[in-house]
Amino acid sequence: MSLDHIIILALGPSWYKCPEKAGPNEEIWGVNTMYRNRPVDRVFIMHDLRHDICLMDKDFIPNVNELGVPVYTAGDYPVFTNNVVYPIEDILNEFGVGFFLNVMCYMLALAIKERPKKISLFGSDMRTDSGHEYRVNEKGAIEFWLGVAIGHKIKIMIPEESYLLKRMMAGNFYGYKPRKDPNGLLYMIPENERRTLRNFRLTPLDNKGNEMKDLAITTRLEFDEPVAIE
């Protein structure tokens, strides 16, 4: 019987909203050492174990073994009592695409394969201030698998803090958000008098009409010939 709800718990700021424990017919799947913050039903470690031993938990291996839960890894690690080699071939056969840029992608793909009614993500925030790789690549990869889940009629829950499936500045509905017309200096010049880009220096005046050269800026405007701006 498939689970009703799979909760994916990662290390991002929204992790604290994860339930304290799994409810009936649901599981919490933890990334790396998140078992230290919530009781998890499965652990996923898809990178070099030394990273977690050095940075997160010096007793990483015995602590994970003490949990007594499946530990998914990219290869065979007999050091784990309940080691499960991630079924990458089954996943590729199931979906026909390989797009796994972080551990959450692997977790989402496996979760989708198990066909729960709902998948929730806590700590998979992909904030724009968390680094270039997150913004450009990893965020898109997670969103791809969220799209696959939605295509399989699986409900998705993402906390408010997360940037997943969001465009923070312009909103998610292109063309539907009101936008004020621009009113910069360029638009004071008749459109038919603008042409090739040309350097243009803007120097503000003080209340006596003197140039404030320390506040001058150089910009580039389009025009056919010098135009006086009054």
Z-matrix of the N, CA and C atoms (Angstrom, degrees):
N
C 1 1.466
C 2 1.525 1 109.44
N 3 1.312 2 116.78 1 133.73
C 4 1.453 3 120.62 2 -178.90
C 5 1.524 4 111.10 3 -76.03
N 6 1.319 5 115.37 4 156.33
C 7 1.461 6 121.16 5 178.56
C 8 1.530 7 110.44 6 -72.83
N 9 1.310 8 115.96 7 151.81
C 10 1.460 9 120.11 8 173.39
C 11 1.522 10 111.13 9 -78.17
N 12 1.324 11 116.69 10 -33.89
C 13 1.465 12 120.30 11 -169.91
C 14 1.522 13 109.74 12 -149.28
N 15 1.329 14 116.52 13 127.99
C 16 1.466 15 122.72 14 173.25
C 17 1.522 16 107.79 15 -115.84
N 18 1.314 17 116.22 16 125.44
C 19 1.464 18 122.59 17 179.46
C 20 1.520 19 108.52 18 -106.80
N 21 1.317 20 117.01 19 121.25
C 22 1.465 21 122.10 20 177.82
C 23 1.522 22 108.26 21 -99.68
N 24 1.326 23 115.46 22 121.88
C 25 1.466 24 121.82 23 -174.85
C 26 1.519 25 110.34 24 -114.83
N 27 1.341 26 116.06 25 115.28
C 28 1.461 27 122.11 26 178.94
C 29 1.532 28 109.76 27 -116.53
N 30 1.339 29 116.30 28 -168.95
C 31 1.451 30 120.96 29 -168.07
C 32 1.531 31 115.15 30 -95.47
N 33 1.324 32 118.57 31 -0.54
C 34 1.458 33 121.46 32 -175.97
C 35 1.526 34 112.93 33 -69.29
N 36 1.345 35 116.96 34 172.64
C 37 1.462 36 122.08 35 -172.98
C 38 1.529 37 115.43 36 -56.37
N 39 1.329 38 118.29 37 -28.81
C 40 1.464 39 119.43 38 -176.00
C 41 1.521 40 113.53 39 -84.14
N 42 1.333 41 118.16 40 7.55
C 43 1.468 42 120.40 41 -177.04
C 44 1.527 43 111.75 42 -58.56
N 45 1.335 44 116.74 43 -31.62
C 46 1.461 45 120.30 44 -174.09
C 47 1.524 46 112.72 45 -65.66
N 48 1.337 47 117.55 46 -16.08
C 49 1.462 48 120.47 47 179.07
C 50 1.530 49 112.53 48 -82.56
N 51 1.320 50 115.96 49 -6.14
C 52 1.463 51 119.75 50 177.88
C 53 1.527 52 109.39 51 -62.83
N 54 1.329 53 118.67 52 138.56
C 55 1.463 54 120.21 53 177.27
C 56 1.526 55 111.96 54 -53.88
N 57 1.315 56 115.89 55 150.93
C 58 1.463 57 120.97 56 -179.31
C 59 1.518 58 111.90 57 -63.78
N 60 1.321 59 117.34 58 -29.75
C 61 1.462 60 121.31 59 176.15
C 62 1.523 61 108.80 60 -156.87
N 63 1.318 62 115.39 61 160.30
C 64 1.457 63 120.39 62 -179.40
C 65 1.524 64 110.45 63 -71.70
N 66 1.325 65 115.28 64 144.92
C 67 1.451 66 120.51 65 177.12
C 68 1.513 67 111.44 66 -89.80
N 69 1.316 68 117.75 67 -171.24
C 70 1.470 69 121.38 68 178.81
C 71 1.523 70 112.00 69 -59.80
N 72 1.301 71 115.58 70 134.01
C 73 1.463 72 123.77 71 177.95
C 74 1.527 73 113.24 72 54.05
N 75 1.310 74 116.17 73 36.39
C 76 1.460 75 120.98 74 172.10
C 77 1.521 76 109.07 75 -139.68
N 78 1.337 77 115.89 76 159.37
C 79 1.458 78 121.38 77 -178.76
C 80 1.521 79 110.10 78 -134.15
N 81 1.324 80 115.22 79 152.12
C 82 1.464 81 122.19 80 170.95
C 83 1.520 82 107.45 81 -107.36
N 84 1.328 83 115.63 82 123.41
C 85 1.463 84 121.39 83 177.77
C 86 1.525 85 108.05 84 -105.27
N 87 1.319 86 117.60 85 121.68
C 88 1.454 87 121.68 86 -175.10
C 89 1.513 88 114.26 87 -101.99
N 90 1.326 89 115.55 88 137.46
C 91 1.465 90 122.34 89 173.67
C 92 1.532 91 109.10 90 -82.25
N 93 1.305 92 117.19 91 129.89
C 94 1.462 93 123.20 92 172.26
C 95 1.533 94 112.48 93 49.91
N 96 1.329 95 117.42 94 -113.11
C 97 1.466 96 120.53 95 -175.03
C 98 1.525 97 113.75 96 -101.45
N 99 1.304 98 117.83 97 23.36
C 100 1.470 99 119.09 98 179.60
C 101 1.526 100 112.53 99 -70.41
N 102 1.327 101 117.81 100 -7.31
C 103 1.464 102 120.86 101 172.72
C 104 1.527 103 111.03 102 -62.17
N 105 1.323 104 116.34 103 -16.54
C 106 1.465 105 120.22 104 178.70
C 107 1.527 106 111.40 105 -74.98
N 108 1.314 107 117.10 106 -17.03
C 109 1.465 108 121.39 107 -176.18
C 110 1.528 109 113.66 108 -109.22
N 111 1.329 110 116.80 109 -26.78
C 112 1.456 111 121.18 110 178.40
C 113 1.531 112 108.92 111 -144.69
N 114 1.337 113 118.34 112 147.36
C 115 1.468 114 119.95 113 172.09
C 116 1.527 115 109.12 114 -67.33
N 117 1.324 116 117.52 115 123.43
C 118 1.461 117 121.47 116 -176.02
C 119 1.521 118 110.23 117 -113.14
N 120 1.331 119 114.61 118 156.85
C 121 1.463 120 121.08 119 179.74
C 122 1.517 121 112.29 120 -99.45
N 123 1.327 122 117.02 121 -19.04
C 124 1.465 123 122.09 122 174.68
C 125 1.528 124 107.55 123 -148.81
N 126 1.327 125 115.72 124 147.28
C 127 1.465 126 122.15 125 177.03
C 128 1.526 127 107.98 126 -116.25
N 129 1.336 128 116.13 127 137.79
C 130 1.466 129 121.63 128 179.32
C 131 1.528 130 108.78 129 -121.75
N 132 1.342 131 115.52 130 121.77
C 133 1.464 132 122.05 131 179.47
C 134 1.529 133 106.88 132 -133.15
N 135 1.313 134 117.20 133 103.81
C 136 1.459 135 120.60 134 -174.03
C 137 1.523 136 112.44 135 -110.66
N 138 1.352 137 116.55 136 24.09
C 139 1.457 138 119.62 137 177.20
C 140 1.527 139 109.49 138 -138.88
N 141 1.322 140 116.85 139 -173.61
C 142 1.457 141 122.88 140 -179.54
C 143 1.531 142 110.11 141 -61.07
N 144 1.321 143 116.71 142 126.38
C 145 1.461 144 121.04 143 -177.75
C 146 1.521 145 112.62 144 -61.93
N 147 1.312 146 117.18 145 -26.40
C 148 1.461 147 120.33 146 -176.36
C 149 1.525 148 111.69 147 -62.91
N 150 1.307 149 116.65 148 -26.25
C 151 1.472 150 120.28 149 177.89
C 152 1.519 151 110.70 150 -59.20
N 153 1.326 152 116.95 151 -48.37
C 154 1.462 153 120.61 152 -177.71
C 155 1.522 154 111.96 153 -73.57
N 156 1.327 155 116.37 154 -34.22
C 157 1.473 156 119.43 155 178.88
C 158 1.525 157 110.30 156 -66.03
N 159 1.314 158 116.27 157 -41.34
C 160 1.471 159 120.31 158 -176.81
C 161 1.521 160 112.70 159 -75.56
N 162 1.337 161 117.14 160 -37.77
C 163 1.456 162 119.83 161 -170.35
C 164 1.527 163 114.48 162 -103.84
N 165 1.329 164 118.38 163 -32.32
C 166 1.456 165 119.77 164 -167.74
C 167 1.522 166 114.66 165 -113.37
N 168 1.327 167 118.01 166 -40.67
C 169 1.468 168 120.16 167 -173.36
C 170 1.522 169 108.80 168 -155.97
N 171 1.318 170 116.52 169 107.92
C 172 1.472 171 120.46 170 -177.51
C 173 1.532 172 111.49 171 -65.27
N 174 1.338 173 116.94 172 -23.49
C 175 1.465 174 121.92 173 177.42
C 176 1.521 175 110.69 174 -105.10
N 177 1.299 176 115.16 175 35.15
C 178 1.462 177 122.50 176 -173.54
C 179 1.534 178 112.41 177 -52.38
N 180 1.316 179 118.16 178 -53.82
C 181 1.465 180 121.07 179 -174.67
C 182 1.527 181 112.18 180 -64.65
N 183 1.339 182 120.27 181 -51.59
C 184 1.476 183 117.94 182 178.10
C 185 1.524 184 113.12 183 -63.45
N 186 1.312 185 117.77 184 -33.46
C 187 1.464 186 119.76 185 179.34
C 188 1.521 187 111.50 186 -67.60
N 189 1.325 188 116.75 187 -39.67
C 190 1.463 189 120.04 188 177.96
C 191 1.526 190 110.08 189 -67.11
N 192 1.328 191 116.96 190 -42.51
C 193 1.464 192 120.08 191 178.97
C 194 1.520 193 111.87 192 -62.43
N 195 1.314 194 116.42 193 -33.93
C 196 1.456 195 120.51 194 -179.81
C 197 1.526 196 112.22 195 -66.20
N 198 1.332 197 116.26 196 -25.12
C 199 1.459 198 119.94 197 179.01
C 200 1.524 199 111.70 198 -64.41
N 201 1.330 200 115.91 199 -34.51
C 202 1.456 201 120.47 200 -179.23
C 203 1.512 202 114.29 201 72.33
N 204 1.342 203 117.41 202 24.23
C 205 1.467 204 121.63 203 -178.82
C 206 1.525 205 109.68 204 -111.90
N 207 1.329 206 118.53 205 161.22
C 208 1.469 207 120.46 206 176.50
C 209 1.524 208 111.22 207 -60.36
N 210 1.327 209 115.89 208 139.21
C 211 1.461 210 122.57 209 179.00
C 212 1.526 211 107.82 210 -119.63
N 213 1.317 212 116.54 211 107.75
C 214 1.464 213 121.49 212 -177.53
C 215 1.523 214 110.03 213 -86.93
N 216 1.335 215 116.11 214 130.49
C 217 1.459 216 122.17 215 179.64
C 218 1.528 217 109.70 216 -136.57
N 219 1.333 218 115.61 217 164.54
C 220 1.463 219 120.07 218 -179.48
C 221 1.528 220 112.08 219 -74.40
N 222 1.337 221 116.83 220 -22.91
C 223 1.459 222 121.65 221 178.45
C 224 1.514 223 110.69 222 -134.82
N 225 1.316 224 115.26 223 -174.17
C 226 1.465 225 120.76 224 -178.69
C 227 1.527 226 109.91 225 -84.64
N 228 1.328 227 117.02 226 120.18
C 229 1.461 228 122.14 227 179.58
C 230 1.530 229 109.05 228 -123.72
N 231 1.331 230 118.03 229 87.93
C 232 1.469 231 121.11 230 -179.43
C 233 1.521 232 113.13 231 -59.61
N 234 1.337 233 117.72 232 -16.27
C 235 1.453 234 120.88 233 179.78
C 236 1.527 235 110.93 234 -63.91
N 237 1.326 236 117.50 235 -21.68
C 238 1.456 237 121.39 236 176.83
C 239 1.523 238 110.07 237 -92.62
N 240 1.307 239 115.95 238 131.99
C 241 1.472 240 120.79 239 -178.26
C 242 1.519 241 111.91 240 -62.11
N 243 1.328 242 116.55 241 -41.36
C 244 1.472 243 120.99 242 -176.82
C 245 1.525 244 111.37 243 -115.64
N 246 1.316 245 115.81 244 47.03
C 247 1.459 246 120.15 245 -178.08
C 248 1.526 247 111.71 246 -68.38
N 249 1.342 248 115.66 247 134.77
C 250 1.458 249 122.52 248 174.62
C 251 1.520 250 107.44 249 -126.20
N 252 1.309 251 117.08 250 118.63
C 253 1.462 252 120.26 251 176.52
C 254 1.526 253 107.90 252 -71.59
N 255 1.311 254 116.26 253 125.75
C 256 1.460 255 120.34 254 -177.36
C 257 1.535 256 110.20 255 -55.21
N 258 1.329 257 118.22 256 129.75
C 259 1.478 258 121.70 257 -174.80
C 260 1.525 259 112.61 258 -79.35
N 261 1.310 260 116.11 259 65.04
C 262 1.460 261 120.44 260 -173.40
C 263 1.526 262 112.71 261 -60.84
N 264 1.343 263 117.19 262 -38.16
C 265 1.468 264 119.11 263 -178.96
C 266 1.527 265 110.58 264 -67.00
N 267 1.318 266 117.04 265 -40.46
C 268 1.466 267 119.66 266 177.60
C 269 1.524 268 110.75 267 -62.67
N 270 1.324 269 116.26 268 -39.97
C 271 1.458 270 120.41 269 179.81
C 272 1.526 271 110.58 270 -65.10
N 273 1.325 272 116.88 271 -43.68
C 274 1.467 273 120.07 272 179.51
C 275 1.523 274 111.28 273 -64.82
N 276 1.323 275 115.93 274 -38.98
C 277 1.472 276 118.89 275 177.39
C 278 1.523 277 111.06 276 -66.73
N 279 1.322 278 116.42 277 -34.84
C 280 1.463 279 120.83 278 -178.57
C 281 1.522 280 112.03 279 -69.11
N 282 1.344 281 116.61 280 -44.27
C 283 1.463 282 120.08 281 -171.17
C 284 1.530 283 113.74 282 -109.54
N 285 1.311 284 117.53 283 -19.15
C 286 1.462 285 120.35 284 177.45
C 287 1.511 286 114.59 285 69.87
N 288 1.331 287 117.78 286 22.39
C 289 1.460 288 120.88 287 179.86
C 290 1.520 289 109.03 288 -150.06
N 291 1.330 290 116.18 289 142.88
C 292 1.457 291 121.41 290 175.92
C 293 1.518 292 110.20 291 -115.97
N 294 1.316 293 116.86 292 103.70
C 295 1.467 294 121.30 293 -178.14
C 296 1.524 295 107.37 294 -144.47
N 297 1.342 296 114.97 295 78.31
C 298 1.463 297 121.57 296 -173.18
C 299 1.534 298 109.01 297 -125.06
N 300 1.324 299 116.72 298 88.83
C 301 1.460 300 120.26 299 -174.82
C 302 1.519 301 113.31 300 -94.97
N 303 1.319 302 117.38 301 -4.34
C 304 1.460 303 121.18 302 172.58
C 305 1.527 304 108.50 303 -160.17
N 306 1.317 305 116.20 304 176.03
C 307 1.467 306 120.04 305 -174.32
C 308 1.521 307 111.79 306 -65.89
N 309 1.347 308 117.39 307 -30.93
C 310 1.462 309 118.57 308 179.96
C 311 1.530 310 111.99 309 -63.29
N 312 1.317 311 117.67 310 -31.27
C 313 1.463 312 120.72 311 177.35
C 314 1.527 313 110.60 312 -63.47
N 315 1.335 314 116.38 313 -44.97
C 316 1.461 315 120.04 314 177.27
C 317 1.528 316 110.50 315 -61.16
N 318 1.318 317 116.42 316 -42.36
C 319 1.460 318 120.90 317 -178.56
C 320 1.526 319 111.02 318 -65.51
N 321 1.318 320 116.49 319 -42.40
C 322 1.457 321 120.12 320 178.87
C 323 1.523 322 111.67 321 -63.54
N 324 1.323 323 116.24 322 -43.82
C 325 1.467 324 119.28 323 -179.34
C 326 1.526 325 111.02 324 -60.70
N 327 1.330 326 116.81 325 -44.60
C 328 1.463 327 120.13 326 179.14
C 329 1.528 328 110.81 327 -66.84
N 330 1.334 329 116.03 328 -39.92
C 331 1.464 330 119.44 329 178.46
C 332 1.525 331 110.64 330 -61.06
N 333 1.329 332 117.21 331 -44.10
C 334 1.467 333 120.83 332 179.41
C 335 1.521 334 110.48 333 -61.59
N 336 1.323 335 116.14 334 -40.62
C 337 1.470 336 120.77 335 179.82
C 338 1.528 337 111.33 336 -61.13
N 339 1.325 338 116.81 337 -30.42
C 340 1.466 339 120.19 338 -179.55
C 341 1.526 340 112.47 339 -83.42
N 342 1.324 341 117.68 340 -5.12
C 343 1.463 342 124.35 341 172.44
C 344 1.543 343 114.30 342 55.96
N 345 1.317 344 118.38 343 55.75
C 346 1.467 345 118.93 344 172.86
C 347 1.529 346 109.31 345 -75.04
N 348 1.317 347 116.04 346 169.27
C 349 1.461 348 120.08 347 175.24
C 350 1.522 349 111.42 348 -78.36
N 351 1.347 350 116.65 349 -26.18
C 352 1.457 351 120.68 350 -174.05
C 353 1.527 352 110.14 351 -150.06
N 354 1.332 353 116.14 352 144.12
C 355 1.466 354 123.09 353 172.97
C 356 1.523 355 107.46 354 -125.79
N 357 1.324 356 116.67 355 128.64
C 358 1.469 357 121.61 356 175.15
C 359 1.516 358 109.46 357 -114.93
N 360 1.325 359 116.18 358 144.76
C 361 1.462 360 121.28 359 178.73
C 362 1.523 361 109.84 360 -122.11
N 363 1.318 362 115.79 361 122.30
C 364 1.459 363 121.44 362 174.22
C 365 1.529 364 108.36 363 -121.66
N 366 1.326 365 116.19 364 132.47
C 367 1.463 366 120.16 365 -179.80
C 368 1.513 367 114.38 366 83.65
N 369 1.319 368 118.58 367 -0.36
C 370 1.472 369 122.14 368 175.63
C 371 1.525 370 107.92 369 -99.41
N 372 1.327 371 116.59 370 62.93
C 373 1.462 372 120.75 371 -166.60
C 374 1.524 373 114.45 372 -85.88
N 375 1.331 374 118.13 373 -30.66
C 376 1.463 375 122.49 374 178.52
C 377 1.522 376 111.81 375 52.11
N 378 1.316 377 115.59 376 45.81
C 379 1.463 378 120.73 377 -179.10
C 380 1.521 379 111.54 378 -63.01
N 381 1.322 380 116.89 379 147.23
C 382 1.459 381 120.41 380 -178.31
C 383 1.521 382 112.58 381 -69.86
N 384 1.341 383 117.77 382 -14.20
C 385 1.460 384 119.60 383 178.07
C 386 1.521 385 112.22 384 -97.06
N 387 1.350 386 116.51 385 12.05
C 388 1.462 387 119.41 386 -176.94
C 389 1.522 388 113.44 387 -96.76
N 390 1.338 389 118.18 388 -0.77
C 391 1.458 390 120.27 389 176.25
C 392 1.513 391 112.98 390 130.54
N 393 1.322 392 116.54 391 154.33
C 394 1.460 393 122.92 392 -175.53
C 395 1.522 394 112.49 393 -59.49
N 396 1.323 395 117.56 394 -44.65
C 397 1.462 396 120.82 395 -177.12
C 398 1.526 397 111.41 396 -60.55
N 399 1.328 398 116.29 397 -40.14
C 400 1.460 399 119.61 398 178.60
C 401 1.522 400 110.71 399 -61.13
N 402 1.333 401 116.28 400 -46.24
C 403 1.458 402 120.34 401 -175.11
C 404 1.525 403 112.14 402 -65.64
N 405 1.308 404 116.16 403 -48.35
C 406 1.460 405 120.16 404 -168.14
C 407 1.520 406 112.46 405 -84.21
N 408 1.325 407 117.28 406 -39.69
C 409 1.457 408 119.52 407 -171.48
C 410 1.522 409 114.62 408 -114.78
N 411 1.317 410 117.06 409 -58.32
C 412 1.460 411 119.38 410 -170.95
C 413 1.527 412 112.34 411 -65.26
N 414 1.305 413 118.15 412 -38.70
C 415 1.467 414 120.64 413 177.93
C 416 1.522 415 110.48 414 -58.37
N 417 1.318 416 116.16 415 -45.99
C 418 1.457 417 120.23 416 179.70
C 419 1.517 418 112.87 417 -63.88
N 420 1.342 419 116.91 418 -34.47
C 421 1.458 420 120.07 419 -179.95
C 422 1.529 421 110.92 420 -67.84
N 423 1.325 422 116.87 421 -43.49
C 424 1.464 423 119.62 422 177.31
C 425 1.524 424 110.07 423 -63.41
N 426 1.320 425 116.81 424 -42.34
C 427 1.462 426 120.33 425 179.99
C 428 1.527 427 111.47 426 -64.13
N 429 1.330 428 116.75 427 -32.74
C 430 1.468 429 119.54 428 175.19
C 431 1.527 430 110.38 429 -59.10
N 432 1.348 431 116.22 430 -48.65
C 433 1.463 432 119.56 431 -178.05
C 434 1.523 433 111.91 432 -70.24
N 435 1.317 434 117.50 433 -29.00
C 436 1.454 435 119.44 434 172.75
C 437 1.531 436 110.34 435 -64.14
N 438 1.313 437 115.87 436 -37.92
C 439 1.455 438 120.06 437 176.14
C 440 1.520 439 111.77 438 -64.09
N 441 1.332 440 116.25 439 -39.43
C 442 1.465 441 119.95 440 176.61
C 443 1.530 442 109.58 441 -61.93
N 444 1.337 443 116.20 442 -43.37
C 445 1.461 444 120.24 443 179.41
C 446 1.523 445 111.00 444 -60.99
N 447 1.323 446 116.57 445 -45.95
C 448 1.463 447 120.61 446 179.27
C 449 1.526 448 110.34 447 -61.62
N 450 1.338 449 115.87 448 -38.36
C 451 1.461 450 120.11 449 177.06
C 452 1.519 451 113.14 450 -63.64
N 453 1.324 452 116.17 451 -24.52
C 454 1.465 453 120.95 452 175.97
C 455 1.535 454 112.08 453 -92.93
N 456 1.319 455 116.93 454 16.29
C 457 1.466 456 123.13 455 176.89
C 458 1.526 457 112.76 456 63.84
N 459 1.339 458 116.75 457 30.11
C 460 1.462 459 121.86 458 176.84
C 461 1.528 460 107.75 459 -96.04
N 462 1.313 461 117.19 460 129.08
C 463 1.455 462 121.10 461 177.54
C 464 1.524 463 110.39 462 -70.99
N 465 1.314 464 116.07 463 143.35
C 466 1.466 465 122.24 464 -178.41
C 467 1.524 466 109.04 465 -118.59
N 468 1.337 467 116.50 466 135.89
C 469 1.457 468 121.22 467 174.24
C 470 1.518 469 108.58 468 -123.24
N 471 1.332 470 115.95 469 122.71
C 472 1.465 471 122.67 470 179.15
C 473 1.518 472 107.57 471 -125.77
N 474 1.336 473 119.16 472 128.00
C 475 1.471 474 120.27 473 -178.80
C 476 1.523 475 111.87 474 -66.88
N 477 1.312 476 115.21 475 158.94
C 478 1.457 477 121.41 476 -175.67
C 479 1.526 478 112.52 477 -58.70
N 480 1.341 479 117.14 478 -34.23
C 481 1.469 480 120.19 479 -177.25
C 482 1.526 481 113.24 480 -67.58
N 483 1.314 482 116.38 481 -22.89
C 484 1.461 483 120.49 482 -175.75
C 485 1.521 484 111.56 483 -70.38
N 486 1.334 485 115.92 484 147.68
C 487 1.458 486 121.52 485 175.56
C 488 1.528 487 111.62 486 -96.67
N 489 1.324 488 117.89 487 2.88
C 490 1.458 489 120.63 488 -179.85
C 491 1.526 490 110.79 489 -65.92
N 492 1.321 491 115.71 490 140.49
C 493 1.455 492 123.33 491 179.58
C 494 1.519 493 112.11 492 55.95
N 495 1.326 494 115.40 493 32.84
C 496 1.456 495 120.29 494 178.96
C 497 1.522 496 110.00 495 -137.86
N 498 1.309 497 114.58 496 145.74
C 499 1.461 498 121.94 497 167.78
C 500 1.515 499 105.07 498 -113.95
N 501 1.315 500 116.65 499 103.33
C 502 1.456 501 120.57 500 -163.42
C 503 1.521 502 114.37 501 -64.56
N 504 1.334 503 118.90 502 -34.89
C 505 1.455 504 120.49 503 -174.06
C 506 1.525 505 112.54 504 -87.99
N 507 1.319 506 116.96 505 -48.65
C 508 1.464 507 120.30 506 -171.62
C 509 1.522 508 113.41 507 -95.70
N 510 1.316 509 118.58 508 -8.92
C 511 1.457 510 120.35 509 -177.89
C 512 1.518 511 111.91 510 86.64
N 513 1.318 512 116.15 511 171.46
C 514 1.465 513 121.67 512 -173.08
C 515 1.530 514 114.12 513 -93.47
N 516 1.335 515 117.98 514 -3.58
C 517 1.452 516 119.61 515 -176.19
C 518 1.520 517 109.92 516 -117.63
N 519 1.328 518 115.40 517 87.58
C 520 1.458 519 121.26 518 -178.66
C 521 1.529 520 110.04 519 -57.37
N 522 1.324 521 115.05 520 131.81
C 523 1.453 522 120.80 521 176.71
C 524 1.515 523 114.75 522 88.83
N 525 1.344 524 117.42 523 -10.69
C 526 1.461 525 120.37 524 -177.54
C 527 1.519 526 113.34 525 -104.43
N 528 1.319 527 116.87 526 -6.90
C 529 1.462 528 119.38 527 -179.02
C 530 1.525 529 109.51 528 -94.47
N 531 1.351 530 118.85 529 122.71
C 532 1.473 531 120.64 530 -179.85
C 533 1.524 532 110.74 531 -57.80
N 534 1.321 533 114.75 532 141.81
C 535 1.459 534 120.00 533 -179.20
C 536 1.524 535 109.38 534 -136.98
N 537 1.303 536 116.56 535 131.30
C 538 1.457 537 120.88 536 178.97
C 539 1.522 538 110.05 537 -73.52
N 540 1.336 539 115.57 538 142.79
C 541 1.458 540 120.11 539 177.39
C 542 1.528 541 109.90 540 -66.17
N 543 1.342 542 118.04 541 143.67
C 544 1.466 543 120.43 542 177.67
C 545 1.527 544 111.16 543 -65.40
N 546 1.325 545 116.77 544 147.79
C 547 1.467 546 120.26 545 179.57
C 548 1.523 547 111.44 546 -137.94
N 549 1.357 548 116.55 547 33.88
C 550 1.457 549 120.84 548 177.30
C 551 1.516 550 112.10 549 -72.30
N 552 1.337 551 115.75 550 175.56
C 553 1.471 552 120.55 551 -177.08
C 554 1.526 553 112.56 552 -58.82
N 555 1.319 554 116.35 553 -33.05
C 556 1.462 555 119.42 554 -179.61
C 557 1.527 556 111.19 555 -55.73
N 558 1.317 557 116.54 556 -36.53
C 559 1.458 558 120.94 557 -174.33
C 560 1.524 559 112.29 558 -82.71
N 561 1.352 560 117.38 559 1.04
C 562 1.461 561 121.67 560 171.57
C 563 1.521 562 110.19 561 -85.90
N 564 1.316 563 116.79 562 -12.01
C 565 1.456 564 122.22 563 178.50
C 566 1.520 565 108.50 564 -94.69
N 567 1.320 566 119.94 565 129.21
C 568 1.466 567 121.53 566 179.40
C 569 1.521 568 110.73 567 -52.69
N 570 1.320 569 116.73 568 138.48
C 571 1.462 570 121.42 569 -174.67
C 572 1.517 571 111.92 570 -58.03
N 573 1.328 572 116.82 571 -36.72
C 574 1.461 573 119.31 572 -177.80
C 575 1.519 574 112.66 573 -74.23
N 576 1.346 575 118.17 574 -5.65
C 577 1.456 576 121.11 575 178.99
C 578 1.534 577 111.81 576 -102.33
N 579 1.321 578 117.01 577 4.27
C 580 1.454 579 120.64 578 176.71
C 581 1.522 580 109.71 579 -96.09
N 582 1.320 581 117.05 580 142.56
C 583 1.472 582 119.32 581 175.15
C 584 1.516 583 108.90 582 -149.76
N 585 1.352 584 117.80 583 -129.99
C 586 1.459 585 122.19 584 -173.60
C 587 1.520 586 111.85 585 -56.69
N 588 1.330 587 116.66 586 143.34
C 589 1.462 588 121.11 587 177.86
C 590 1.521 589 111.03 588 -57.66
N 591 1.330 590 115.54 589 138.97
C 592 1.461 591 120.42 590 -178.82
C 593 1.521 592 108.63 591 -148.73
N 594 1.331 593 116.88 592 143.24
C 595 1.459 594 119.94 593 178.27
C 596 1.522 595 110.79 594 -60.87
N 597 1.288 596 116.89 595 142.03
C 598 1.460 597 120.88 596 -179.90
C 599 1.525 598 107.67 597 -144.49
N 600 1.313 599 117.19 598 129.64
C 601 1.453 600 121.39 599 -176.69
C 602 1.525 601 110.52 600 -104.75
N 603 1.334 602 115.06 601 128.71
C 604 1.452 603 121.41 602 179.32
C 605 1.522 604 109.07 603 -109.00
N 606 1.337 605 116.37 604 121.29
C 607 1.462 606 120.92 605 -179.93
C 608 1.516 607 108.98 606 -124.57
N 609 1.328 608 118.03 607 112.11
C 610 1.471 609 119.66 608 179.32
C 611 1.522 610 111.23 609 -70.48
N 612 1.321 611 116.09 610 157.30
C 613 1.457 612 122.77 611 179.47
C 614 1.521 613 109.27 612 -111.73
N 615 1.338 614 115.72 613 147.20
C 616 1.462 615 118.59 614 174.74
C 617 1.527 616 109.06 615 -82.29
N 618 1.324 617 118.17 616 -176.39
C 619 1.464 618 120.77 617 -175.02
C 620 1.531 619 113.43 618 -70.74
N 621 1.342 620 117.34 619 -5.80
C 622 1.458 621 121.57 620 176.07
C 623 1.518 622 111.94 621 -103.66
N 624 1.341 623 116.71 622 1.61
C 625 1.455 624 120.29 623 178.76
C 626 1.509 625 113.86 624 88.10
N 627 1.339 626 118.85 625 6.72
C 628 1.458 627 122.00 626 178.79
C 629 1.532 628 110.82 627 -85.37
N 630 1.339 629 116.29 628 143.15
C 631 1.456 630 120.97 629 179.38
C 632 1.529 631 111.03 630 -68.02
N 633 1.310 632 115.95 631 135.32
C 634 1.466 633 122.10 632 175.59
C 635 1.525 634 107.29 633 -101.87
N 636 1.359 635 114.70 634 79.04
C 637 1.461 636 120.51 635 -169.98
C 638 1.524 637 113.33 636 -63.95
N 639 1.331 638 116.64 637 -26.70
C 640 1.460 639 118.23 638 -179.36
C 641 1.528 640 111.82 639 -71.21
N 642 1.321 641 117.60 640 -12.60
C 643 1.465 642 121.33 641 178.43
C 644 1.523 643 111.72 642 -107.06
N 645 1.339 644 116.48 643 4.75
C 646 1.463 645 120.02 644 -178.74
C 647 1.526 646 110.65 645 -68.65
N 648 1.325 647 115.82 646 146.35
C 649 1.459 648 121.24 647 176.20
C 650 1.518 649 108.44 648 -130.80
N 651 1.327 650 115.71 649 154.40
C 652 1.456 651 121.62 650 175.30
C 653 1.513 652 108.26 651 -107.75
N 654 1.314 653 117.18 652 126.21
C 655 1.450 654 121.33 653 179.62
C 656 1.524 655 108.00 654 -129.13
N 657 1.313 656 116.93 655 -173.56
C 658 1.455 657 121.33 656 179.56
C 659 1.522 658 108.26 657 -132.33
N 660 1.335 659 115.84 658 122.31
C 661 1.450 660 121.48 659 178.38
C 662 1.525 661 109.04 660 -122.67
N 663 1.327 662 115.12 661 164.38
C 664 1.461 663 120.82 662 179.04
C 665 1.522 664 109.85 663 -106.87
N 666 1.356 665 116.81 664 126.96
C 667 1.454 666 118.87 665 173.69
C 668 1.547 667 108.71 666 -162.60
N 669 1.341 668 116.00 667 158.48
C 670 1.465 669 122.29 668 -178.71
C 671 1.515 670 110.77 669 -80.59
N 672 1.313 671 117.26 670 -36.91
C 673 1.467 672 121.39 671 -178.11
C 674 1.526 673 107.70 672 -151.90
N 675 1.314 674 118.67 673 162.58
C 676 1.462 675 119.89 674 -179.10
C 677 1.522 676 111.32 675 -53.44
N 678 1.310 677 115.99 676 132.43
C 679 1.453 678 122.00 677 -178.73
C 680 1.521 679 108.93 678 -122.76
N 681 1.306 680 117.38 679 130.41
C 682 1.461 681 120.75 680 178.13
C 683 1.512 682 108.86 681 -79.42
N 684 1.315 683 115.51 682 132.96
C 685 1.462 684 121.31 683 176.91
C 686 1.510 685 107.47 684 -108.10
N 687 1.298 686 117.74 685 115.85
C 688 1.460 687 121.73 686 -176.54
C 689 1.535 688 110.65 687 -98.37
